[in-house]
Every structure is written in C-alpha cells, then in structure tokens.
C-alpha cells in the first residue's frame, strides 16, 4: 500500500483488491480518506451491474465520509455533492458534462463516470458513507457490450496523469462537501438541478415492466426521488430503480 497525503486527504493506493468500497469499510480509514486501486476483481456499479475498467488506464476509487450532520431523509444531497465535484473536475480539463440521475456523469449521451454510494445509518443521521467512483480517464477501447462508454482521452485526444485527476476531484469534493456541511443545501440542490441530463426536455422513460412513456424532468427531491412531468401535465415522483432513462441508442 502506498499512502499519498494531499492536504486534508490521505490517498491509499492498493494495486489489487476485490472492491475499493469493500476495502474502504476498514476501521483504519477515516473521513475524506481515499482508497484507490488499479484492479478490482469484484468492482460494482448501480443496479447490481459490474464495473469494467482496463488496468492502469482509469481511476477507480472510494472516498470515506462521516456526514453525521446530515439527516437520513436528506441523504441524496451527498449524491449531489459528489456529482457536482465530478462536473467541476471535468470542467478543469475542458470537458463539459451533465449529471444523469442519480449521479452518473455524462458527456453528451456517453457515460464518463459511474458512482455507487453506500451508507451506514445511525438513528436519525448518516454515520458513515462510502462513495465508490469509476472515472474513465485514459482507456481508448471498451468492450462491445457496454452501451455508451467514453473516456477523457477519447474526448480530448491526449492522455492524462491519473493521480492529478484524482487529486483535482478531491479538492472539488472537499469544497462542495464543506458548503453542504455549512448549511448551503439550497445551493447544492439548485446547482445539481441546473446540470441534470435531459432537464426540462421531453424524453422517453421506461418502467420495470417495460412500459415506456414520454416525460420531462422537473427536479429531484432531497430524498432522491426524480420528479417527472408526464404528457398529461401530472408530476409524479420515482425512487431509484422505479424508472429508467431510455438512452438514444435504445430508442
């Protein structure tokens, strides 16, 4: 294990692990510590999907947070903070991104990063959070069965220093997290809403049954439900896994 100290954050580099989220559960990791690995044998993403990453090409890592100040009912604010930090990081590298609910990072209609957040709860607040992130940095080719991946190097045509990219993200996360901790919840919410993928545009969505419908994103609740305005003008709220975007290549 290699430890890299970056301001308040300790970055722990591990060459191989099952999953950085699993590793980050260890009691030795404290608030804002980062576990970064080049190879995960059981890396995972949202909706039970696995996460593919070419060894040595990208940054796959987890961040430990202790947000005891945040009520359980407002836990989605942490997802918003992480997504906003990713958007700001990519902006520093000249890449414009949007946030696909809940917190995937999209450049155009292609997925640049995925996020998996796991909470440990106390009675009324969040005791500990592990934020797992896979960011495509230098990978130039992807398996054909992945629907819409893209990397920083594909978008910009150059290779990037992965440690610098990670440290840039850490700085942005520290800034957004501090704003949330200092009570700037409305700023976090409004900033997230402004950057939502397909916001205020009518697009197709799918239910778990396979039924499809047209709707327009009208925001998201602090608890994470997506607010969709249907064609008849009614606004309905959907929790995670209750609705899915129909991406352009699936239409």
C-alpha positions, 0 to 999 in steps of 0.5 A: 500500500502506498499512502499519498497525503494531499492536504486534508486527504490521505490517498491509499493506493492498493494495486489489487483488491476485490472492491475499493468500497469493500476495502474502504469499510476498514476501521483504519480509514477515516473521513475524506480518506481515499482508497484507490486501486488499479484492479478490482476483481469484484468492482460494482456499479448501480443496479447490481451491474459490474464495473469494467475498467482496463488496468492502469488506464482509469481511476477507480476509487472510494472516498470515506465520509462521516456526514453525521450532520446530515439527516437520513431523509436528506441523504441524496444531497451527498449524491449531489455533492459528489456529482457536482465535484465530478462536473467541476473536475471535468470542467478543469480539463475542458470537458463539459458534462451533465449529471444523469440521475442519480449521479452518473456523469455524462458527456453528451449521451456517453457515460464518463463516470459511474458512482455507487454510494453506500451508507451506514445509518445511525438513528436519525443521521448518516454515520458513515458513507462510502462513495465508490467512483469509476472515472474513465480517464485514459482507456481508448477501447471498451468492450462491445457490450457496454452501451455508451462508454467514453473516456477523457482521452477519447474526448480530448485526444491526449492522455492524462496523469491519473493521480492529478485527476484524482487529486483535482476531484478531491479538492472539488469534493472537499469544497462542495462537501464543506458548503453542504456541511455549512448549511448551503443545501439550497445551493447544492440542490439548485446547482445539481438541478441546473446540470441534470441530463435531459432537464426540462426536455421531453424524453422517453422513460421506461418502467420495470415492466417495460412500459415506456412513456414520454416525460420531462424532468422537473427536479429531484427531491432531497430524498432522491426521488426524480420528479417527472412531468408526464404528457398529461401535465401530472408530476409524479415522483420515482425512487431509484430503480422505479424508472429508467432513462431510455438512452438514444441508442435504445430508442 
